[in-house]
Amino acid sequence: MWTALSRAGLTEQRWQAWSVTQRRAVIAAAVGALLLVVFAPLFGFAASAYIAYAIFVGLYVPPWEKVPYIGRYVLPLAVLGLVTAFPYYTTDPVRAQKMFTIPILGAWPSTQTAAVMLIYVMMALGLNVVVGYAGLLDLGYVAFYAVGAYTAASFTSQQFAGAKADGSPVRTFHLGAIGIDPHLGGIHITPWLLLLVGGLLTAVIGMVIGLPTLRLRGDYLAIVTLGFGEILPQVARNGDNLFSTGFNLTNGPQGITPLDSIGFGNWIHKHIHIFGWHFLPANYFTAANSDALFFWTALILVLLTIFCSLRLRDSKLGRAWIAIREDETAAAAMGVPLMRTKTYAYAIGAFVAGVAGSYFAIYTSGANPDSFFFNFSVFVLVMVILGGMGNVWGVMLGAAFLAYLDQAGLANTGAWINDHLGLHIEVPKYEFGIYGVILLVVMLLRPEGLLPSARRKREFEKGVADEPLHDKALA
C-alpha cells in the first residue's frame, strides 16, 4: 500500500509526520470520495446519506480527546444517542423511507433484528472475559446460554403446573407476574427477577463445571468444554423424561412456550411518571412500541455489561487474567492463584451468558433446544476473534456485524445478487462458509482483529521476543 501511495507523493514517513487531525481528515475525505465515485452511481444517495457522512466527519475528525473535561465523553455519548434513537429510524414508516439503504446489504435492520444483535453483543462480551481476558478457550459457551434460557422459561410458564385428576393444576405460584390469570397453574415469577436468577444459577453451574476442568490447559481445556457444551443441549432435548424418571424438566424437543409477559404492571405504569410521561410500560407485549421497548431494555443490559467489562479489565483481577493469558507459568510464579482466578473468569462469563439467555427466551417467548447447538458457541467465538480479543469495542463490532449478517444481511445480499446478476442462489444456506471466508481474510490481513486491544496490537506489530543479553552485548 505504501509503495503505491509513495508514487503519488505520500510516503509512510510523511504520513506519520502529520498530526492526528490531518490524518483523520484525509481518511474521511477518502471515504467520502469512495462513496461518491463508487457507491453513489450504483446505489444512489439519499439526503440521509449526506447527513450520516456529516455526522461521521464531525465525530471522527476533530481531536475531541484534547478538549478538557468533556472531550473523552463526546464520542461515546454521541454514539449512545444515535443507537438509542435507532427505533425511531426504522419503526416510523416516513422516517424509514427517507433512510438510505446500505450498499449490497439492503435496508437498515429492523428494530427486532437490532434487539437480537444486542443480545449477541452481550453474549460476545461475556465470552470475551473468558477468552479475551483470561485466555481460556471455551467451546461450550452455548451451555450457559441454554441454562439461562430454560431458567427463565421454566419459571414464567405452565411447565411445572402438573395436573390433578379433575384437570386442575397442582402448583400455582405467582410472584410479580403480569398480564396473566391469577389462577393460572405453574410457577410465574416476574421476568425482571429471573434475569438475575438465571445469571446467578448459570454462574454457579459455571463454577461447578470449571473447578474440575480449569486445571487443564490449551487444547485439553477446549475439548472438555466442548463436551459440556454438547451434554447440556442434549439434556434440554431429552429432558421431558429425565433419566427415565418421568420428570419433565425441559418439555423435550417441543421446548417451553409461551412465556409470561415482561413489564412493570399497571400500578407502576400509572403512578410513576415524569411530567406526565409514563416511561415504565405495563406490558411489553401489548404496548404499541413493543419492539422498541425490547430494544431499549437490551441496550441497557449491554451498557451494564460494557461497564462491568471495562471495570474488570482495569482491576487487579483483570490484570491477573491478562498475566495468565500471557504466561500461566510466570503468573503462578508471581503469586497469582491460578484456579481461583480462572474460576472467576468462567463464572463471570457464565453469568453474562445466563442473563443473555434469559432475556432471549423472554423476548422470543420460548426456549427451544434447536437454538442451542455447538455451532452457536463457534459463532460467538468467531465474533470475539473477528472483532479483536480483549478489546470491548472490537468485540462489540464483530458481534454486531456477524449477528446482522445472520439475521438479515445474508438474505438481503442474496436478494441483491439475484436481482442484479440474474442468479438464483440462496446465500443464507452458505452462511458458515461465508463466515469462514471472512475469518480467513481477517486472520491473513489483520490477525489481531478489526479493533484490537493496544496490548495485542503491539504484540503483532513489534513482537514479544526478548533480545538475548549476549547478542545485545556483542552489538
C-alpha positions as a printed Julia matrix, in Angstrom:
475×3 Matrix{Float64}:
   0.0     0.0     0.0
   2.77    2.41    0.91
   4.6     1.58   -2.3
   1.56    2.61   -4.32
   0.96    5.75   -2.25
   4.62    6.78   -2.4
   4.34    7.04   -6.17
   1.65    9.68   -5.58
   3.98   11.51   -3.21
   2.63   10.2     0.11
   5.26    8.17    1.95
   4.84    6.48    5.31
   7.32    8.89    6.92
   5.39   11.89    5.63
   2.12   10.36    6.8
   3.46    9.83   10.32
   4.72   13.43   10.41
   1.19   14.77   10.03
  -0.96   15.48   13.06
  -3.74   13.09   14.09
  -6.37   15.56   12.91
  -4.75   15.82    9.46
  -4.58   12.05    9.07
  -8.22   11.67   10.13
  -9.26   14.39    7.68
  -7.51   12.59    4.82
  -9.16    9.29    5.77
 -12.58   10.96    5.99
 -12.03   12.59    2.59
 -11.01    9.25    1.08
 -14.14    7.6     2.47
 -16.29   10.41    1.05
 -14.64   10.12   -2.36
 -15.19    6.36   -2.35
 -18.86    6.82   -1.55
 -19.36    9.46   -4.24
 -17.35    7.81   -7.01
 -18.15    4.14   -6.46
 -21.34    3.7    -4.43
 -23.4     6.74   -5.45
 -23.59    5.8    -9.18
 -24.51    2.22   -8.32
 -26.92    2.67   -5.44
 -27.85    6.34   -5.42
 -27.59    8.64   -2.44
 -30.44    9.88   -0.31
 -30.23   13.08    1.7
 -29.91   10.97    4.86
 -26.65    9.54    3.48
 -25.09   13.01    3.36
 -26.32   13.71    6.88
 -24.82   10.43    8.1
 -21.5    11.28    6.44
 -21.5    14.75    8.01
 -22.1    13.2    11.46
 -19.24   10.77   10.82
 -16.85   13.59    9.89
 -17.93   15.71   12.85
 -17.3    12.89   15.32
 -14.21   11.36   13.74
 -12.0    14.21   12.54
 -11.88   16.76   15.41
  -9.49   15.84   18.27
 -12.24   15.58   20.87
  -9.92   13.76   23.27
  -7.93   17.0    23.72
 -10.94   19.01   24.9
 -10.64   19.44   28.69
 -13.11   17.67   30.99
 -15.76   16.69   28.42
 -13.67   15.66   25.42
 -13.39   11.99   26.35
 -17.18   11.71   26.66
 -18.19   13.37   23.37
 -17.76   10.37   21.09
 -19.3     7.68   23.36
 -22.26    9.9    24.26
 -22.88   10.75   20.6
 -22.79    7.08   19.61
 -25.05    6.18   22.53
 -27.53    8.85   21.45
 -27.58    7.57   17.87
 -28.06    3.97   18.99
 -30.77    4.88   21.5
 -32.73    6.69   18.79
 -32.43    3.75   16.39
 -36.07    2.58   16.74
 -37.22    5.98   15.52
 -35.31    5.44   12.25
 -36.94    2.11   11.44
 -40.3     1.96   13.22
 -41.8     5.14   11.77
 -42.74    4.49    8.09
 -42.0     8.05    6.98
 -38.53    8.12    8.53
 -37.79    4.59    7.3
 -38.47    5.59    3.69
 -36.07    8.53    4.0
 -33.23    6.38    5.32
 -30.62    5.4     2.75
 -30.01    1.72    2.05
 -26.71    0.05    2.86
 -24.9    -0.9    -0.37
 -25.46   -4.58   -1.24
 -26.72   -5.32    2.31
 -30.01   -3.51    1.62
 -32.24   -1.69    4.09
 -31.28   -0.93    7.64
 -32.0    -3.73   10.13
 -35.41   -3.68   11.72
 -35.85   -2.97   15.42
 -36.43   -6.7    16.03
 -33.17   -7.56   14.28
 -31.34   -4.84   16.21
 -32.61   -6.24   19.53
 -31.27   -9.7    18.65
 -27.97   -8.1    17.61
 -27.69   -6.54   21.07
 -28.25   -9.92   22.71
 -25.42  -11.37   20.61
 -23.23   -8.42   21.59
 -23.9    -9.19   25.24
 -23.02  -12.85   24.69
 -19.78  -11.94   22.93
 -18.78   -9.56   25.74
 -19.29  -12.37   28.25
 -17.15  -14.77   26.21
 -14.53  -12.05   25.84
 -13.97  -12.2    29.61
 -13.18  -15.91   29.32
 -11.25  -15.94   26.03
 -10.04  -12.39   25.56
  -9.09  -11.52   29.13
  -8.15  -14.85   30.71
  -7.13  -16.71   27.53
  -9.3   -19.77   28.28
 -10.58  -21.37   25.08
 -14.25  -22.21   25.75
 -16.07  -24.2    23.07
 -19.12  -24.95   25.2
 -20.39  -21.44   25.88
 -23.79  -22.33   24.45
 -24.44  -24.46   27.54
 -24.59  -21.38   29.78
 -26.85  -19.62   27.3
 -29.2   -22.61   27.37
 -29.29  -22.74   31.17
 -30.29  -19.08   31.33
 -32.98  -19.51   28.7
 -34.54  -22.56   30.34
 -34.39  -20.94   33.77
 -36.48  -18.03   32.55
 -38.8   -20.3    30.58
 -39.43  -22.74   33.42
 -40.49  -20.06   35.91
 -42.61  -17.92   33.6
 -44.81  -20.65   32.14
 -47.05  -23.58   32.98
 -44.13  -26.01   32.75
 -44.35  -27.15   36.39
 -48.11  -26.81   36.82
 -48.88  -30.52   36.98
 -52.48  -31.73   36.9
 -54.91  -33.39   39.28
 -57.41  -36.0    38.29
 -60.01  -33.34   37.5
 -57.54  -31.44   35.29
 -56.9   -28.58   37.74
 -53.26  -27.54   38.29
 -51.3   -28.97   41.17
 -48.95  -25.99   41.54
 -49.9   -22.35   41.33
 -47.28  -19.84   42.41
 -47.23  -16.18   41.35
 -44.62  -13.58   42.24
 -44.85  -10.28   40.39
 -46.14  -11.82   37.16
 -48.25   -9.53   34.98
 -50.79   -9.98   32.22
 -51.93  -13.48   33.24
 -54.85  -15.08   35.04
 -54.15  -15.14   38.82
 -55.39  -18.74   38.91
 -53.16  -19.94   36.05
 -51.19  -23.03   37.04
 -47.43  -23.2    37.09
 -44.67  -21.06   38.55
 -44.91  -17.46   37.39
 -42.16  -15.14   38.65
 -41.52  -11.68   37.28
 -39.0   -11.87   34.41
 -37.01   -8.99   35.92
 -36.06  -11.18   38.86
 -35.37  -14.15   36.61
 -32.76  -12.21   34.67
 -30.73  -12.08   37.87
 -31.65  -15.6    38.97
 -30.74  -17.02   35.57
 -27.38  -15.3    35.66
 -26.58  -16.42   39.21
 -27.66  -20.01   38.59
 -25.56  -20.13   35.43
 -22.57  -18.67   37.28
 -22.85  -21.4    39.93
 -23.03  -24.07   37.23
 -20.05  -22.45   35.53
 -18.06  -22.69   38.76
 -19.08  -26.32   39.26
 -18.02  -27.15   35.71
 -14.89  -25.03   35.93
 -13.44  -26.41   39.17
 -12.52  -29.85   37.74
 -11.77  -28.66   34.2
  -9.8   -25.44   34.59
  -6.77  -27.39   35.76
  -6.31  -28.27   32.1
  -4.72  -26.0    29.53
  -4.98  -25.23   25.84
  -6.47  -27.91   23.62
  -7.39  -30.18   26.54
  -9.48  -27.44   28.12
 -11.18  -26.76   24.79
 -12.08  -30.43   24.37
 -13.55  -30.7    27.88
 -15.63  -27.53   27.48
 -16.8   -28.87   24.13
 -18.04  -31.96   25.95
 -20.06  -29.92   28.42
 -21.38  -27.82   25.57
 -22.71  -30.99   23.95
 -24.13  -32.51   27.12
 -26.47  -29.71   28.25
 -28.25  -29.23   24.87
 -28.89  -32.97   24.82
 -30.34  -32.72   28.32
 -32.62  -29.97   27.02
 -33.69  -32.1    24.06
 -34.39  -35.24   26.13
 -35.41  -33.6    29.4
 -39.11  -34.43   29.07
 -38.34  -37.79   30.72
 -35.21  -37.0    32.68
 -33.15  -40.18   33.24
 -36.33  -42.23   32.66
 -37.85  -40.95   35.9
 -40.9   -39.41   34.25
 -39.91  -35.93   35.42
 -40.49  -33.33   32.69
 -37.75  -30.72   33.11
 -37.48  -29.14   29.65
 -40.53  -30.42   27.72
 -38.25  -32.17   25.25
 -38.0   -31.22   21.58
 -41.1   -29.04   21.79
 -39.42  -26.66   24.21
 -41.22  -24.43   26.65
 -43.67  -21.9    25.29
 -45.44  -19.49   25.69
 -43.89  -17.41   28.44
 -45.36  -14.67   30.59
 -45.2   -11.04   29.56
 -42.48   -8.71   30.74
 -43.35   -5.26   32.05
 -43.86   -3.21   35.19
 -47.57   -3.74   35.8
 -50.48   -1.33   35.7
 -49.89    0.27   39.11
 -46.25    1.25   38.44
 -47.09    2.36   34.91
 -49.87    4.61   36.22
 -48.24    6.13   39.3
 -44.59    6.53   38.27
 -44.09    9.21   35.66
 -42.03   12.3    34.81
 -44.07   15.39   33.88
 -46.91   13.15   32.78
 -44.66   10.82   30.75
 -45.3     7.22   31.82
 -41.93    5.76   30.85
 -42.37    2.37   32.58
 -44.73    0.3    30.38
 -47.25   -2.0    31.99
 -46.77   -4.82   29.46
 -44.17   -5.02   26.7
 -46.16   -7.43   24.54
 -49.28   -5.27   24.39
 -47.54   -1.89   24.1
 -47.72   -0.02   20.8
 -43.91    0.28   20.69
 -43.2    -3.27   21.84
 -40.13   -3.79   19.61
 -38.59   -0.51   20.75
 -39.09   -1.45   24.41
 -37.29   -4.75   23.95
 -34.52   -2.94   22.05
 -34.01   -0.34   24.78
 -34.03   -2.97   27.52
 -31.41   -4.99   25.64
 -29.38   -1.8    25.21
 -29.44   -1.17   28.98
 -28.23   -4.74   29.61
 -25.41   -4.25   27.09
 -24.39   -0.95   28.71
 -24.21   -2.63   32.12
 -22.11   -5.42   30.6
 -19.76   -2.88   28.98
 -19.35   -1.01   32.26
 -18.54   -4.21   34.18
 -16.17   -5.44   31.45
 -14.18   -2.22   31.45
 -14.01   -2.08   35.24
 -12.93   -5.71   35.42
 -10.28   -5.2    32.75
  -8.61   -2.41   34.73
  -8.95   -4.1    38.11
  -6.48   -6.27   39.99
  -8.44   -9.33   38.88
  -8.3    -8.2    35.26
  -4.54   -7.79   35.4
  -4.3   -11.29   36.87
  -6.35  -12.64   33.95
  -4.02  -10.95   31.46
  -1.0   -12.39   33.27
  -2.47  -15.89   33.0
  -3.3   -15.34   29.33
   0.23  -14.22   28.51
   2.17  -16.81   30.53
   0.45  -19.07   33.03
   3.68  -20.41   34.5
   5.09  -16.94   35.06
   1.8   -15.78   36.58
   1.85  -18.66   39.06
   5.47  -17.87   39.94
   4.46  -14.27   40.68
   1.79  -15.42   43.14
  -1.38  -15.36   41.01
  -3.8   -18.05   42.29
  -4.5   -19.84   39.01
  -7.58  -21.89   39.88
  -9.39  -19.13   41.73
  -8.61  -16.53   39.08
  -9.68  -18.8    36.22
 -12.87  -19.77   38.05
 -13.79  -16.11   38.48
 -13.44  -15.59   34.72
 -15.52  -18.67   33.97
 -18.24  -17.68   36.46
 -18.47  -14.08   35.22
 -18.64  -15.18   31.6
 -21.32  -17.73   32.52
 -23.29  -15.07   34.41
 -23.42  -12.8    31.35
 -24.44  -15.73   29.15
 -27.18  -16.68   31.59
 -28.65  -13.17   31.62
 -28.49  -13.01   27.82
 -30.14  -16.42   27.5
 -32.89  -15.47   29.96
 -33.62  -12.26   28.09
 -33.62  -14.01   24.71
 -36.15  -16.57   25.97
 -38.36  -13.78   27.3
 -38.04  -11.82   24.05
 -38.97  -14.8    21.86
 -41.49  -16.11   24.44
 -39.98  -19.58   24.43
 -36.95  -21.81   24.88
 -36.28  -24.45   22.22
 -33.38  -26.96   22.19
 -32.8   -26.36   18.46
 -31.3   -22.96   19.36
 -28.51  -24.43   21.49
 -26.13  -26.38   19.28
 -22.33  -26.38   19.05
 -22.49  -24.04   16.06
 -23.72  -21.31   18.36
 -20.6   -21.5    20.55
 -18.36  -21.31   17.5
 -20.39  -18.41   16.12
 -19.94  -16.34   19.28
 -16.25  -17.27   19.44
 -15.78  -16.05   15.87
 -17.36  -12.73   16.89
 -14.73  -12.3    19.59
 -11.84  -13.25   17.3
 -13.06  -11.14   14.41
 -13.57   -8.0    16.47
 -10.34   -8.3    18.45
  -9.91  -10.44   21.56
  -9.58   -8.45   24.74
 -10.96   -5.2    23.31
 -14.55   -4.46   24.35
 -15.25   -2.15   21.4
 -13.78   -4.57   18.86
 -15.8    -7.48   20.23
 -18.94   -5.37   20.0
 -18.17   -4.51   16.37
 -17.53   -8.14   15.42
 -20.65   -9.34   17.24
 -22.92   -6.7    15.71
 -21.59   -7.32   12.2
 -21.9   -11.12   12.24
 -25.24  -11.02   14.06
 -26.61   -8.68   11.4
 -25.39  -10.99    8.64
 -27.02  -13.93   10.4
 -30.35  -12.19   10.98
 -30.84  -10.21    7.77
 -27.63   -9.27    5.97
 -27.03  -12.5     4.07
 -30.66  -12.71    2.93
 -30.54   -9.11    1.69
 -27.21   -9.72   -0.05
 -28.59  -12.82   -1.76
 -31.61  -10.89   -2.98
 -29.36   -8.14   -4.38
 -27.1   -10.65   -6.16
 -30.04  -12.5    -7.68
 -31.74   -9.29   -8.83
 -28.66   -7.69  -10.39
 -26.8   -10.73  -11.72
 -29.76  -12.88  -12.73
 -28.75  -15.75  -10.46
 -30.79  -17.95   -8.17
 -28.55  -18.52   -5.17
 -29.82  -18.97   -1.62
 -26.95  -17.19    0.1
 -28.09  -17.92    3.72
 -27.51  -21.63    3.05
 -23.79  -20.95    2.81
 -23.6   -18.76    5.91
 -20.95  -20.74    7.78
 -18.8   -20.97    4.66
 -19.11  -17.19    4.29
 -18.2   -16.66    7.94
 -15.19  -18.9     7.42
 -14.04  -16.86    4.43
 -14.48  -13.61    6.39
 -12.48  -15.01    9.3
  -9.77  -16.33    6.97
  -9.36  -12.98    5.23
  -9.22  -11.09    8.52
  -6.69  -13.51   10.01
  -4.44  -13.15    6.95
  -4.67   -9.38    6.63
  -5.3    -8.32   10.24
  -4.63  -11.24   12.61
  -5.11   -9.1    15.72
  -8.75   -8.42   14.77
 -10.63   -5.44   13.4
 -10.23   -3.34   16.57
  -7.52   -4.99   18.68
  -6.57   -4.02   22.18
  -3.48   -1.87   22.48
  -1.51   -4.73   24.05
  -2.29   -7.24   21.29
  -1.65   -4.64   18.61
   1.84   -4.02   19.98
   2.47   -7.76   20.17
   1.6    -8.27   16.5
   3.42   -5.18   15.27
   6.6    -5.33   17.39
   6.67   -8.91   18.66
   7.18  -10.12   22.2
  10.51  -11.94   21.87
  13.29  -10.65   24.11
  16.72   -9.96   22.65
  19.31  -12.27   24.24
  21.68  -10.46   26.58
  24.85  -11.74   24.89
  23.59  -10.57   21.48
  22.93   -7.14   22.98
  26.41   -7.02   24.43
  28.04   -8.03   21.13
  26.02   -5.37   19.3
